[in-house]
């Protein structure tokens, strides 16, 4: 898990990502709604008109609006550009758990402890439908991303799917008399309205959350029986497909990840779990010491998630998206989708060079982290986090015809980072003993060299030299003479980029870029 941003605050009950800007709304148990820029890590605004906890919050897809629902039985629609609440929708008779805008109609769906779900038209500011049928608190309700459906979860141990197709007719304004007459009849005698389509039974305790899959006819739910359940539906019925077990306490929220076949769930057991939907197994678990998790949000466009807990929230990615790459002259080598690929800048052509064997492990973050290329040997070193840090050495075939027939087995070894340092020589970091092993292309150790500082990664720094990274400094070390050529205190360095003439180097940290000469003499810092 890659944490991008963290906040410390009162308990976070509701979260919503903005579709276009790097913003996230967090609604708190204290009644405050915070608007954060998670890329810059700054609090942009706060809204505090609700009386008591605010459990639900949601950004509009295209308008500068968001909606919130609180324990004061009020639904408020806000304009964040005007920094104010535009109006309040009244009607619920108990705490409001969730609120959500419809993706195209001017509707809001809300779920409440008064055992009802309400659908509101926020343009006419009226309630257009009350969905009754649950006989305990309704913990959440949301629109289907494409179809005229709503899914809801309740402490009555059921998940319900509602057909709201008939509401479209209600939104159309009845202009001619006959329509108006039939509309009157409908209103008087309760005609076409939202109807329950399926009732999903299977949880043994109250259900806290249910959500649709963005594209497939699937539903995922999480409940106080500590289980995450997958359901499938067709035109006529819905049925339970599987149960994911592992949480040790109430499952508070659960979602499908749009880009991958995974489910993310969080719980009062202080953990976030990632599940593989196809294999139906747990992939990863992230734990906190003291904080129970309450809410999850998935970004509508990007690969980021957020989770709210007892003392704040985190915005995170499940795995790195930046591929491992190396630039050599007019070309780029990079690893993507199990292949080493080669891109020629001048012709703008991309070719798959050789397949990279992926480990048979099922967890995330096993993709290559770094890649080092030796033009003289035409060889590639690929490092990943497999087995706690390991490398694979491939020799790239010269011509494309030899490629498919003779697939060279990769030479492998353990080490958290490995780079080429000279012809027929590469260095492998042995973190445990704080030394580097110099090896030849046959993968045989030629010599060992202790390092001058506690090092957690090594980078290329010219032939025969290493740039060693530790927590708060970098050092350039000459392997032949075992001398320190340069030493500089910096924030934690993530990437190292050399100029073409190898005279200066850029050290990239999370919030700064430090530029120095080849002896690590500081030249400038960019924030």
ABEGO torsion letter per residue (X at the ends): XBBABBBBBBBBABBBBBAABBBBBBBBAAGBBBBBBAAAGBBABBBBABBEBBABBBBBAABBBBBBBBAAGBBBBBBAAAGBBABBBBGBABBBABBBBBAABBBBBBBBAAGBBBBBBAAAGBBABBBBGBABBBABBBBBAABBBBBBBBAAGBBBBBBAAAAAAAABBBABAAAAAAAAAAAAAGBBBBBBABBBBGBABBBABBBBBAABBBBBBBBAAGBBBBBBBBAABBBBABBBBGBABBBABBBBBAABBBBBBBBAAGBBBBBBAAAGBBABBBBBAABBBABBBBBAABABBBBBBAAEBBBBBABBABBBBBBBEABBBBBBGGBBBBBBAAAGBBBBABBBBBBABABBGABBABBBBBAAAGBBBBBBABGGEBBBBBBBBABAAAAAABBBBBBBBBEABBBBABBGBBBBBBAAAGBBBBBBAAGBBABBBBBABBBABBBBAEBGBBBBBBAABBBBBBAAAGBBABBBBBBBBABBBBBAAGABBBBBBAABBBBBBAAGBBABBBX
